[in-house]
Amino acid sequence: MDGSSNDTNRDSHYRSGKDNKAIVQEKYGSSEVLKLMEIDKPAVNDDAVLVRVHAAGVNWADWAMMRGVPYLFRFMFGGLRGPRPTIRGTDVAGTVEEVGKNVGHLHPGDEVFGWCEGRVCRICLRW
């Protein structure tokens, strides 16, 4: 972000929950089953951290869950007929937006990276 008015407008629009996008998958298959969709901003529970993602990576686990292969993954981590969770991406870097009341080591504005399930960060480290 360079501080331009576009960046400011985008930030306020995101915080209002009107422009929260994610890569969503509703069925197993190749990368063609992935769609960029607008989603609701997730609620933060007492033990969670909400991170505004600036960069996300796709690793072998994301690829395997997208395809549903090996089929054992469908039993262990997903669903038989369709993937669960439906939002792809586990490796993220970004800025903490909100923290639950039981989270003491991170604060809004902290830059973090870590592993998350879809869109709510589970394990984050302060930079």
Secondary structure, 3 states (H helix, E strand, C coil): CCCCHHHHHHHHHHHCCCCCEEEEECCCCCHHHEEEEECCCCCCCCCCEEEEEEEEECCHHHHHHHHCCCCHHHHHCCCCCCCCCCECCCEEEEEEEEECCCCCCCCCCCEEEEEEECCEEEEEEEC
